[in-house]
């Protein structure tokens, strides 16, 4: 290393960016955990945003999920999964999760404030 340069000056930019990105991933679980603290369920619930809005606060043609009771949401998702409710795609999404996983997703939305 030449005089006057810090240790970071010798690190290639790609390596430096990768290390910063990894530190960001390490901090992500605390950010994603939200009020429920179930990081995995928060990640599953994030997939609902395309139709039901960010954090379940829909502003479009789909019903909001945030702030509804966990038991109501679980019952709806189980009906969707069983093909007992009209839907375009929700029955396919619900089939990808066990009942316990759906209950965890429902808890995430129930813990969020109503829009």
MOMO-V823472 format. One record per run of one state. SS is the DSSP state (helix for helix, strand for strand, loop for the rest). FROM is the first residue (numbers start at 0). TO is the last residue. Records with the same first field share a line. If there is no record, write none. Layout:
SS = FROM-TO  FROM-TO
//
This chain:
loop = 0-5  10-11  32-37  46-47  52-52  56-68  81-88  95-97  110-114
helix = 6-9  12-31  38-45  48-51  53-55  69-80  89-94  98-109
//
